[in-house]
Amino acid sequence: MKKIIILGAGQVGGTLAEHLANEQNDIIVVDNNPEKLRALQDKFDIGIVMGDASHPSTLARAGADDADLLVAVTNSDEINMMACQVAHTLFNTPTKISRVRSPSYLKHQDKLFSNQGIPVDVIIGPEQLVTDNIRQLINNPGALQVLDFAEGLVQLVAVKAVHGGLIVGHEIQDLRQHMPKTDARVAAIFRQNRPIIPIGSTVIEAGDEVFFLAAKKDIRTVMMELRRIDKPYKRVMIAGGGNIGATLAQSIENQFQVKLIELSYKRCKTLSERLKHTIVLHGSATEPQLLASENIESTDVFCALTNNDESNIMTSMLAKRMGVKKVITLITNPAYADLVGDEIDISISPQEITIGSLLTHVRRGDISNVHSLRRGAAEAIELIAHGDAYSSKVVGRRLDEVSLPDGVTIGAIVRGDKVVIAHSHVVVEADDHVIIFLVDRHKISAVEKLFAVGFGFFS
């Protein structure tokens, strides 16, 4: 059992506490808002401490002297960084994770964050994580989600199967006949929001949300089987010139025709100097006249990325009704994410993306990646297998000999730079990166135990 102190009871801190409390950890949440703390304690088996997160007295009351891990996710970069400094200097806390949002700090990340500077072991930059996520969606037309594993060698992609897709109405095992030179694994199917663990005879239906794993080079080929492939995007419009909108524009402006709408004239001037090829427009994306004058109907993707959920949802619906092909909408409130209908093609949750990154560094075992899916209900993880046939329940065994918990599938193995799609005859070797899909994240403890190295497992 790990003792973990979480600083900040906001959406990220609260969601992280929920994940970790269900995984038999000793969790203490620190915040100066008593209502938020009580609400968390009423729901989960955790400890709470009220006080200022970076104060030595607060950290002492939280038990920093024997904590294994400190996760600083308050709304203030400065408080997060100072808390890590105090935990390091006064309490010798072994591992410190800090959320840092400001590009000014992140620009000098390598020099600032070290034991000689600010002692932070892991920096979590939500804006950069969200930007990377959206860029992947723009680069993969038709995908609902695109997630990297093994440094990009393998991708997990979610798509909605549609009428006209070659494999729709057929069994999954027919994929091999359609793509004799391409290997892929369907990891899970969500049908009317209910998970299906696929087997060879499972028939893919129109409307299914299909999660599949394949080598990055094969992703487009597999997508063509499930839906009529969308044409590559050319024109992108971004509403909101904050950190996420500006960073996204900067990262894609050499590949796409980008227009960015920003309400603040001062911010527009700053952005027009920073962005080389993006057209920066002063105004509100809620104005139909502005969208019409900028040819919204011929725009491929509209990204609503302001810091206001209501504005993002309304501008996305307006853009969709005015003819834009695809809308990607930033929604921080989980309640809103459940309400939006088909007019919003893809909703992006910063908390979900951030939680996945945090869990990568918090979980037991040798984990390289964690991606939280479907608003936290499901997960995809990349675990490194250790040991041998005598000390491991996994290494040295064929995949059909591995006793996976219900609702858990192995999708692929990365061995060095080679991608091996999971089939029953594949044998797991030491140091393999094993990519696992869980339709129920509560099974994570069972998966961690399965991959733990011990003695007496040989049978």
HUJO-V879754 format. One record per residue. N is the residue number from 1. SS is DSSP state (H for helix, E for strand, L for the rest). PSI is psi as a letter, one per 40 degrees, with the letter a starting at -180 (none if undefined). OMEGA is omega in radians with two decimals (999 if undefined). Layout:
((N & SS & PSI & OMEGA) (N & SS & PSI & OMEGA))
This chain:
((1 & L & h & 3.11) (2 & L & i & 2.99) (3 & E & h & -3.02) (4 & E & h & 3.07) (5 & E & h & 3.11) (6 & E & h & 3.13) (7 & E & h & -3.11) (8 & L & h & -3.11) (9 & L & f & 3.09) (10 & L & a & -3.05) (11 & H & d & -3.14) (12 & H & d & 3.14) (13 & H & d & -3.14) (14 & H & d & 3.14) (15 & H & d & 3.10) (16 & H & d & 3.10) (17 & H & d & 3.12) (18 & H & d & 3.14) (19 & H & d & -2.99) (20 & H & d & 3.12) (21 & H & d & 3.12) (22 & L & e & -3.10) (23 & L & f & 3.02) (24 & L & f & 3.00) (25 & L & i & 3.03) (26 & E & h & -3.01) (27 & E & h & 3.01) (28 & E & h & 3.13) (29 & E & h & -3.12) (30 & E & h & 3.08) (31 & E & i & 3.07) (32 & L & e & 3.09) (33 & L & h & -3.06) (34 & H & d & -3.14) (35 & H & d & 3.13) (36 & H & d & -3.13) (37 & H & d & -3.12) (38 & H & d & 3.13) (39 & H & d & 3.11) (40 & H & d & -3.10) (41 & H & d & 3.09) (42 & H & d & -3.08) (43 & H & d & -2.96) (44 & L & i & 3.13) (45 & L & g & -3.11) (46 & L & i & 3.01) (47 & E & i & 3.12) (48 & E & i & 3.06) (49 & E & h & 3.11) (50 & E & h & 3.12) (51 & L & i & 3.12) (52 & L & h & -2.92) (53 & L & d & -3.06) (54 & L & e & -3.11) (55 & L & h & 3.13) (56 & H & d & -3.12) (57 & H & d & 3.12) (58 & H & d & -3.13) (59 & H & d & 3.10) (60 & H & d & 3.12) (61 & H & d & 3.13) (62 & L & e & 3.11) (63 & L & f & -3.11) (64 & H & d & -3.09) (65 & H & d & 3.10) (66 & H & f & 3.12) (67 & L & i & 3.06) (68 & L & d & -2.97) (69 & E & h & 3.03) (70 & E & h & 3.13) (71 & E & h & -3.07) (72 & E & h & -3.11) (73 & L & f & 3.01) (74 & L & i & -3.13) (75 & L & e & -3.08) (76 & L & h & 3.05) (77 & H & d & -3.04) (78 & H & d & 3.10) (79 & H & d & 3.13) (80 & H & d & -3.10) (81 & H & d & -3.14) (82 & H & d & 3.11) (83 & H & d & 3.10) (84 & H & d & 3.12) (85 & H & d & -3.14) (86 & H & d & 3.14) (87 & H & d & 3.13) (88 & H & d & -3.01) (89 & H & d & -3.04) (90 & H & d & -3.00) (91 & H & e & 3.11) (92 & L & f & 3.12) (93 & L & h & -2.99) (94 & L & d & -3.06) (95 & E & h & -3.10) (96 & E & h & 3.13) (97 & E & h & -3.11) (98 & E & h & 2.98) (99 & E & h & 3.10) (100 & L & h & -3.06) (101 & L & d & -2.98) (102 & L & h & 3.09) (103 & H & d & -3.14) (104 & H & d & 3.08) (105 & H & d & -3.06) (106 & H & d & 3.13) (107 & L & d & -3.11) (108 & L & f & -3.01) (109 & H & d & -3.05) (110 & H & d & -3.12) (111 & H & d & -3.03) (112 & H & d & -2.91) (113 & E & g & 3.10) (114 & L & i & 3.12) (115 & L & d & 3.07) (116 & L & d & 3.11) (117 & L & b & 3.07) (118 & E & h & -2.97) (119 & L & g & 3.07) (120 & L & h & -3.11) (121 & L & d & -3.12) (122 & E & h & 3.06) (123 & E & h & 3.04) (124 & E & h & 3.11) (125 & L & g & -3.04) (126 & H & d & -3.09) (127 & H & d & 3.14) (128 & H & d & 3.12) (129 & H & d & -3.14) (130 & H & d & 3.13) (131 & H & d & 3.12) (132 & H & d & -3.13) (133 & H & d & -3.13) (134 & H & d & 3.14) (135 & H & d & 3.09) (136 & H & d & 3.14) (137 & H & d & 3.13) (138 & H & d & 3.14) (139 & H & e & -3.12) (140 & L & g & -3.09) (141 & L & h & 3.12) (142 & L & e & -3.13) (143 & E & i & 3.04) (144 & E & d & -3.13) (145 & E & h & 3.09) (146 & E & h & -3.05) (147 & E & h & -3.11) (148 & E & i & 2.97) (149 & E & i & 3.10) (150 & H & f & 3.10) (151 & H & f & 3.03) (152 & H & e & 3.12) (153 & L & d & -3.13) (154 & E & i & 3.06) (155 & E & i & 2.97) (156 & E & h & -3.07) (157 & E & h & 3.04) (158 & E & h & 3.08) (159 & E & i & 3.03) (160 & E & h & 3.12) (161 & L & h & -3.09) (162 & L & i & 3.04) (163 & L & h & -3.12) (164 & L & e & 3.05) (165 & L & h & -3.01) (166 & L & d & -3.05) (167 & L & e & -3.11) (168 & L & h & -3.07) (169 & L & e & 3.14) (170 & L & i & 3.09) (171 & E & i & -3.12) (172 & H & d & -3.10) (173 & H & e & 3.09) (174 & H & e & 3.11) (175 & H & d & -3.08) (176 & H & d & 3.12) (177 & H & d & -3.13) (178 & H & d & -3.06) (179 & L & g & -3.06) (180 & L & d & -3.09) (181 & L & e & -3.09) (182 & L & h & 3.13) (183 & L & h & 3.13) (184 & E & i & 3.12) (185 & E & h & 3.02) (186 & E & h & -3.04) (187 & E & d & -3.13) (188 & E & i & 3.05) (189 & E & h & 3.01) (190 & E & h & -3.10) (191 & E & h & -3.05) (192 & L & f & 3.08) (193 & L & e & 3.09) (194 & E & h & -3.08) (195 & E & i & 3.03) (196 & E & h & 3.02) (197 & L & h & -2.98) (198 & L & i & 2.95) (199 & L & i & -3.04) (200 & L & d & -3.08) (201 & L & e & 3.12) (202 & L & h & 3.14) (203 & E & h & 3.10) (204 & L & h & -3.12) (205 & L & i & 3.05) (206 & L & h & -3.10) (207 & L & e & 3.10) (208 & L & i & 2.95) (209 & E & h & -2.99) (210 & E & h & 3.04) (211 & E & h & 3.10) (212 & E & i & 3.11) (213 & E & h & 3.07) (214 & E & i & 3.00) (215 & E & i & -3.05) (216 & H & d & -3.09) (217 & H & e & -3.06) (218 & H & e & -3.01) (219 & H & d & -3.08) (220 & H & d & 3.14) (221 & H & d & -3.13) (222 & H & d & 3.14) (223 & H & d & -3.14) (224 & H & d & 3.12) (225 & H & d & -3.00) (226 & H & d & -3.11) (227 & L & i & 3.01) (228 & L & h & -2.97) (229 & L & h & 3.11) (230 & L & i & 3.08) (231 & L & i & 3.08) (232 & L & h & 3.13) (233 & L & i & 3.09) (234 & L & d & -3.01) (235 & E & h & -3.10) (236 & E & h & 3.05) (237 & E & h & -3.11) (238 & E & h & 3.03) (239 & E & h & -3.14) (240 & L & h & -3.11) (241 & L & f & 3.06) (242 & L & a & -3.08) (243 & H & d & -3.08) (244 & H & d & -3.13) (245 & H & d & -3.12) (246 & H & d & -3.13) (247 & H & d & 3.11) (248 & H & d & -3.14) (249 & H & d & -3.13) (250 & H & d & -3.06) (251 & H & e & -3.09) (252 & H & e & -2.99) (253 & L & e & 3.08) (254 & L & e & -3.11) (255 & L & d & -3.00) (256 & L & i & 2.98) (257 & E & h & -2.99) (258 & E & h & 2.97) (259 & E & h & -3.12) (260 & E & h & 3.13) (261 & E & h & -3.11) (262 & E & h & -3.05) (263 & L & d & -3.09) (264 & L & h & -3.13) (265 & H & d & 3.13) (266 & H & d & 3.12) (267 & H & d & 3.10) (268 & H & d & -3.14) (269 & H & d & 3.12) (270 & H & d & -3.09) (271 & H & d & -3.12) (272 & H & d & 3.08) (273 & H & d & -3.08) (274 & H & d & -3.05) (275 & L & h & -3.01) (276 & L & d & -3.02) (277 & L & e & -3.13) (278 & L & h & 3.02) (279 & E & h & -3.12) (280 & E & h & -3.08) (281 & E & h & 3.09) (282 & E & h & 3.13) (283 & L & a & -3.12) (284 & L & h & 3.12) (285 & L & e & 3.07) (286 & L & e & -3.14) (287 & L & h & -3.14) (288 & H & d & -3.11) (289 & H & d & 3.14) (290 & H & d & 3.14) (291 & H & d & -3.14) (292 & H & d & -3.11) (293 & H & d & 3.12) (294 & L & e & 3.03) (295 & L & f & -3.13) (296 & H & d & -3.08) (297 & H & d & 3.11) (298 & H & e & 3.10) (299 & L & h & -3.11) (300 & L & d & -3.09) (301 & E & h & 3.04) (302 & E & h & -3.12) (303 & E & h & 3.12) (304 & E & h & -2.95) (305 & L & f & 3.06) (306 & L & i & 3.13) (307 & L & e & -3.12) (308 & L & h & -3.10) (309 & H & d & -3.08) (310 & H & d & 3.12) (311 & H & d & 3.13) (312 & H & d & -3.12) (313 & H & d & -3.10) (314 & H & d & -3.13) (315 & H & d & 3.10) (316 & H & d & 3.13) (317 & H & d & 3.11) (318 & H & d & -3.13) (319 & H & d & -3.13) (320 & H & d & -3.13) (321 & H & d & 3.13) (322 & L & e & 2.95) (323 & L & e & 3.10) (324 & L & i & -3.03) (325 & L & d & -3.03) (326 & E & h & 3.03) (327 & E & h & 3.05) (328 & E & h & -2.93) (329 & E & h & 3.09) (330 & E & h & -3.13) (331 & L & h & -3.11) (332 & L & d & -3.12) (333 & L & h & -3.10) (334 & H & d & -3.14) (335 & H & d & 3.11) (336 & H & d & -3.10) (337 & H & d & 3.14) (338 & H & d & -3.04) (339 & H & d & -3.00) (340 & L & i & -3.09) (341 & L & a & -3.05) (342 & L & e & -3.12) (343 & L & d & 3.07) (344 & L & h & -3.03) (345 & L & d & -3.08) (346 & E & h & 3.02) (347 & E & h & -3.10) (348 & E & h & 3.12) (349 & L & h & 3.11) (350 & H & d & -3.13) (351 & H & d & -3.10) (352 & H & d & -3.14) (353 & H & d & -3.13) (354 & H & d & 3.14) (355 & H & d & 3.12) (356 & H & d & 3.14) (357 & H & d & 3.12) (358 & H & d & -3.09) (359 & H & d & 3.08) (360 & H & d & -3.05) (361 & H & e & -3.05) (362 & H & d & -3.03) (363 & L & i & 3.03) (364 & L & i & 3.09) (365 & L & i & -3.10) (366 & L & g & -3.04) (367 & E & h & -3.14) (368 & E & d & -3.09) (369 & E & i & 2.94) (370 & E & h & 3.03) (371 & E & h & 3.08) (372 & E & h & -3.02) (373 & E & i & 3.07) (374 & L & f & 3.12) (375 & L & f & 3.00) (376 & L & e & -3.10) (377 & L & d & -3.10) (378 & E & i & 3.12) (379 & E & i & 2.94) (380 & E & h & -3.08) (381 & E & i & 3.08) (382 & E & h & -3.11) (383 & E & i & 3.07) (384 & E & h & -3.12) (385 & L & h & 3.14) (386 & L & i & 3.08) (387 & L & a & 3.11) (388 & L & a & -3.07) (389 & L & d & -3.13) (390 & L & d & -3.01) (391 & L & e & -3.08) (392 & L & i & 3.05) (393 & L & e & -3.03) (394 & L & d & -3.05) (395 & L & h & 3.13) (396 & L & e & -3.12) (397 & L & i & 2.97) (398 & E & i & -3.10) (399 & H & d & 3.12) (400 & H & e & 3.06) (401 & H & e & -3.13) (402 & L & h & -3.09) (403 & L & g & -3.13) (404 & L & i & 3.04) (405 & L & i & 3.08) (406 & L & h & 3.10) (407 & L & e & -3.12) (408 & E & h & 3.09) (409 & E & i & 2.99) (410 & E & h & -3.05) (411 & E & d & -3.09) (412 & E & i & 3.07) (413 & E & h & 3.03) (414 & E & h & -3.09) (415 & E & h & -2.99) (416 & L & b & 3.08) (417 & L & e & -3.12) (418 & E & h & 3.11) (419 & E & h & 3.12) (420 & E & h & 3.11) (421 & E & h & -3.01) (422 & L & h & 2.97) (423 & L & i & -2.97) (424 & L & d & -3.05) (425 & L & e & -3.09) (426 & L & h & 3.13) (427 & E & h & 3.13) (428 & L & h & 3.11) (429 & L & i & 3.09) (430 & L & i & 3.13) (431 & L & e & 2.99) (432 & L & i & 2.96) (433 & E & h & -3.04) (434 & E & h & -3.09) (435 & E & h & -2.95) (436 & E & h & 3.09) (437 & E & h & 3.10) (438 & E & h & 3.08) (439 & L & e & 3.08) (440 & L & h & -3.04) (441 & H & e & 3.13) (442 & H & e & 3.12) (443 & H & e & -3.04) (444 & H & d & -3.14) (445 & H & d & 3.12) (446 & H & d & 3.11) (447 & H & d & 3.12) (448 & H & d & 3.11) (449 & H & d & -3.14) (450 & H & d & -3.08) (451 & H & e & 3.13) (452 & L & i & 3.11) (453 & L & h & 3.13) (454 & L & a & 3.13) (455 & L & i & 3.07) (456 & L & e & -3.13) (457 & L & e & -3.04) (458 & L & h & 3.13) (459 & L & none & 999))
